[in-house]
Amino acid sequence: MSYAIQAEGLVKRFGETQALAGVSLTAQPGTVLGVLGPNGAGKTTTTRILATLIQPTEGRAEVGGYDVVTQAHMVRQLIGLTGQYAGVDEMLTGTENLIMIGRLLGLSRRHSRSRAAELLERFQLTEAADRAAKTYSGGMRRRLDLAASLVGRPQILFLDEPTTGLDPRSRNGLWDIVRGLTADGVTVLLTTQYLEEADQLADDIVVIDRGEVIAHGTPDALKAQVGGQVLEVRPLHEADNVTVARIVGDLAEAAPEVREGTVSVPITDPALMPAAVRRLDDAGVTVGEMSLRKSSLDEVFFALTGHHTEDVEDESPAPAPAKEGVSA
């Protein structure tokens, strides 16, 4: 099989700090590969290696069939990159930013201007095209940054936590854009610590924790690893959480999780729900809420690592400044 992205055993050390400990992954053409993990997991380091911004200490990778170290110049002709922070020039207008990138990529002035107008319209930025980027909202800047990465019509696009700090409306807008890109045949590698984002967009997911791949598969396949459904119980009185956890844990024969006043446990038999109601009633526990739902990627991550994505502090070294958001 011919992969758009293929990495084998990537190791990266910054001095005595090991950011990657043998990461392997693949992405098929025209799909979204979600790279999921907390801050400090190694997501950005992986992206920077694949985008030829840094070289691996060990291992190898190909993007578009070209080696990211020995054929980096060929890789750069195929890719676009949008980093965690907007890489546009705030003093230039939206149009000027995109024209500048087009010219840097070798497009004629006329072609650069027409491409800029096309992208500004696609990203709903036409009305703000002649305003300085510093006047844009956070969501508008991210859209402009993504537009900048598409000036050169990349076949493969790296999106490194593109929705960090965005409000829900702006985040949903970017999700629609990503779906449109893959519909046009673009391969997208999306790093994120938002479990919902990976669930919404990714055809395949690689879970990274502390520099290692700990799981991979489709969202549904990963969810199946922790059971088909999750029983959630919120007692009326939080003091009853211990009793609730003991009862549902015994019924499900699994370790429950108590979080924010709610007890949750994976189950394989929906008939356990009425049984739990009877036992809680016998124990004198008043239930405020009870529900049965499908497993989430959050449960998958917790089951695999013992912690949630937001429970890990960023341990990765700060990357060197780079002008991102452009097709190289």
C-alpha positions in Angstrom: 0.0 0.0 0.0 1.2 3.5 -0.9 0.9 5.8 2.1 0.8 9.6 2.1 2.7 9.7 5.4 4.8 6.8 6.9 7.0 7.0 9.9 9.0 4.2 11.5 10.6 4.3 14.9 11.0 8.1 15.2 13.2 9.0 18.2 14.0 12.6 19.1 16.3 13.8 21.9 16.9 17.4 22.9 20.0 17.1 25.0 19.0 14.8 27.9 15.3 15.1 27.2 13.7 12.4 25.0 10.7 13.9 23.3 10.0 10.8 21.1 10.7 7.2 22.0 10.0 5.3 18.7 6.9 6.7 17.1 5.5 4.8 14.1 2.4 5.9 12.1 0.9 5.8 8.7 -1.8 7.9 6.9 -3.6 6.9 3.7 -4.1 9.5 0.9 -7.2 11.7 1.2 -7.8 10.9 4.9 -7.4 12.6 8.3 -5.0 11.0 10.7 -5.6 12.3 14.2 -2.6 12.3 16.5 -4.0 12.5 19.9 -2.3 13.2 23.2 -1.8 15.6 26.1 0.6 18.5 26.1 4.2 17.2 26.2 3.2 13.9 24.6 5.3 14.5 21.5 2.7 15.5 18.9 4.3 18.7 17.8 7.8 17.1 17.7 6.4 14.4 15.4 4.8 17.1 13.2 8.0 19.1 13.0 10.0 16.1 11.9 7.4 15.1 9.2 7.3 18.8 8.0 11.2 18.8 7.7 11.6 21.5 10.3 13.8 19.3 12.5 15.5 15.9 11.9 14.9 12.8 13.9 17.7 11.4 16.2 16.8 7.9 15.0 14.2 6.3 12.7 13.0 7.4 9.3 9.9 8.9 7.7 8.5 9.5 4.2 5.9 12.1 3.2 4.5 11.8 -0.3 7.0 9.0 -1.0 10.0 11.1 -0.2 12.4 10.8 2.7 12.0 13.8 5.1 15.8 14.0 5.7 17.5 13.1 2.4 14.7 14.4 0.1 13.4 17.3 2.3 13.3 19.7 -0.7 10.8 17.4 -2.4 8.7 17.0 0.7 8.4 20.8 1.0 6.9 21.0 -2.4 4.0 18.8 -1.4 3.1 20.0 2.1 1.4 22.8 4.0 1.7 23.5 7.7 -0.4 25.4 10.2 1.2 25.5 13.6 -0.3 26.1 17.1 0.0 29.8 16.7 -0.9 32.1 13.8 2.1 32.6 11.5 0.7 35.5 9.5 2.2 39.1 9.5 -0.1 41.1 11.7 0.8 44.4 10.0 -0.2 43.2 6.5 -3.8 42.9 5.3 -5.3 39.5 4.6 -4.8 39.9 0.9 -1.2 41.1 1.3 -0.3 38.1 3.5 -1.6 35.6 0.9 0.0 37.5 -2.0 3.3 37.6 -0.2 3.3 33.8 0.3 2.3 33.2 -3.3 5.2 35.3 -4.5 7.6 33.4 -2.1 6.3 30.2 -3.6 7.2 31.4 -7.1 3.7 32.3 -8.3 3.3 35.3 -10.6 1.9 38.5 -9.2 -1.3 38.0 -11.1 -1.6 34.3 -10.0 -0.8 35.2 -6.4 -3.6 37.8 -6.3 -6.2 35.5 -7.9 -5.2 32.7 -5.5 -5.5 35.1 -2.6 -9.0 36.2 -3.6 -10.1 32.6 -4.1 -8.9 31.6 -0.6 -10.3 34.7 1.1 -13.7 33.9 -0.3 -13.4 30.2 0.6 -12.6 31.1 4.2 -15.2 33.8 4.4 -12.7 36.6 4.9 -13.5 38.7 1.8 -15.0 41.5 3.8 -11.9 41.7 5.9 -9.4 41.2 3.0 -8.2 44.8 3.1 -7.9 45.1 6.9 -4.6 44.5 8.8 -4.4 41.0 10.3 -3.9 42.5 13.8 -7.6 43.6 13.7 -8.8 40.1 13.1 -10.5 38.0 15.8 -8.8 34.8 16.9 -11.0 32.7 14.7 -10.4 34.9 11.7 -6.6 34.7 12.2 -6.7 30.9 12.4 -8.7 30.9 9.1 -6.2 33.2 7.5 -3.4 31.1 8.8 -5.0 28.0 7.3 -5.6 29.8 4.0 -1.9 30.7 4.0 -0.9 27.1 4.2 -3.1 26.3 1.2 -1.7 28.9 -1.2 0.6 26.4 -2.8 -2.2 23.7 -3.2 -0.5 21.2 -0.9 -1.2 17.5 -1.3 -0.5 16.9 2.4 -1.4 19.3 5.2 -0.1 19.3 8.8 -2.4 20.9 11.3 -0.8 21.2 14.7 -3.5 21.9 17.3 -5.2 24.4 14.9 -8.2 25.1 17.1 -6.4 25.8 20.4 -8.0 28.8 22.1 -10.9 29.1 19.6 -14.5 29.5 20.7 -16.9 26.6 19.8 -18.3 28.4 16.7 -14.8 29.1 15.2 -13.8 25.6 16.0 -16.8 24.1 14.2 -16.0 26.3 11.2 -12.5 25.0 11.0 -13.8 21.4 11.3 -16.0 22.1 8.2 -13.0 23.4 6.3 -10.9 20.3 7.2 -13.8 18.1 5.9 -13.8 20.0 2.7 -10.1 19.6 2.2 -10.2 15.8 2.5 -13.2 15.8 0.1 -10.8 17.4 -2.4 -8.2 14.7 -1.9 -5.9 16.4 0.6 -4.3 14.2 3.3 -4.4 15.9 6.7 -2.4 15.0 9.8 -4.2 16.7 12.7 -2.6 16.9 16.1 -5.0 17.7 18.9 -5.6 17.2 22.6 -9.4 17.7 22.1 -10.9 14.2 22.1 -14.1 15.5 20.5 -12.1 17.0 17.6 -10.4 13.7 16.9 -13.7 11.9 17.1 -15.4 14.3 14.7 -12.6 14.5 12.0 -10.3 11.5 12.1 -10.5 8.5 9.9 -7.7 6.9 11.9 -6.2 7.9 15.3 -2.8 7.4 16.8 -2.6 8.0 20.6 0.7 9.3 21.9 1.7 9.5 25.5 5.1 10.5 26.8 6.7 10.1 23.4 5.3 6.7 22.6 2.4 5.4 20.5 0.2 3.5 23.0 -2.8 2.8 20.6 -4.0 3.3 17.1 -7.1 2.5 15.1 -10.4 4.0 14.0 -12.4 6.0 16.6 -14.9 3.2 16.9 -12.3 0.5 17.2 -10.5 2.4 20.0 -13.8 2.9 21.9 -14.5 -0.8 21.7 -11.4 -1.4 23.7 -13.1 -0.1 26.9 -16.5 -1.7 26.4 -19.5 -1.0 24.3 -21.2 1.4 26.6 -20.7 3.5 29.8 -23.1 3.7 32.7 -23.1 7.1 34.4 -24.6 7.7 37.8 -24.8 11.1 39.6 -26.2 10.6 43.1 -28.2 13.5 44.6 -25.8 13.7 47.5 -22.1 13.6 46.6 -21.4 11.8 49.8 -22.9 8.7 48.3 -20.3 8.5 45.5 -18.3 5.8 47.4 -21.4 3.6 47.8 -22.4 4.2 44.1 -18.9 3.3 42.9 -18.9 0.1 45.0 -22.3 -1.0 43.7 -21.8 -0.3 40.0 -18.2 -1.5 40.1 -19.4 -4.9 41.5 -22.1 -5.2 38.9 -19.9 -4.3 36.0 -16.8 -6.2 37.3 -14.8 -3.2 36.3 -13.1 -0.3 38.1 -15.4 2.8 38.1 -14.2 6.4 37.8 -15.5 9.2 40.0 -15.2 12.6 38.4 -17.0 15.9 39.1 -19.6 14.2 41.2 -20.4 11.5 38.6 -19.5 7.8 38.8 -18.9 6.1 35.4 -18.1 2.5 34.5 -17.8 0.6 31.2 -20.4 -2.1 30.8 -21.1 -4.8 28.1 -24.6 -5.7 29.2 -27.3 -2.9 29.1 -29.4 -5.0 31.5 -27.0 -3.9 34.3 -28.7 -0.5 34.3 -32.0 -1.6 35.9 -30.0 -3.9 38.2 -28.0 -0.9 39.4 -31.3 1.0 40.0 -32.5 -1.8 42.3 -29.3 -2.1 44.3 -28.9 1.7 44.7 -32.5 1.9 45.9 -31.9 -1.0 48.4 -28.8 0.9 49.7 -30.9 4.0 50.3 -29.1 6.1 47.6 -31.1 8.8 45.9 -30.1 9.1 42.2 -30.0 12.5 40.7 -29.1 11.4 37.1 -28.5 8.1 35.5 -27.6 7.5 31.8 -26.2 4.9 29.4 -24.1 6.1 26.5 -21.4 5.0 24.1 -17.8 5.1 25.2 -15.9 8.3 24.4 -12.3 8.8 23.4 -11.7 10.3 26.8 -12.5 6.9 28.4 -10.2 5.3 25.9 -7.4 7.6 26.8 -8.0 7.2 30.5 -8.1 3.4 30.2 -4.8 3.4 28.3 -2.9 5.8 30.4 -4.6 6.2 33.8 -5.0 9.9 33.3 -6.9 12.4 31.1 -5.3 14.6 28.4 -5.7 17.7 30.5 -4.0 16.1 33.5 -0.5 16.2 32.0 1.7 19.3 32.0 3.7 20.3 29.0 7.1 18.6 29.3 8.3 19.3 25.7 11.0 21.9 25.1 9.9 25.0 23.4 10.4 24.7 19.6 12.7 27.1 17.8 10.9 30.0 16.2 9.7 29.2 12.7 7.6 30.9 10.1 4.7 28.5 9.9 1.4 28.6 8.1 2.9 28.4 4.7 3.4 25.8 2.0 7.1 25.1 2.0 
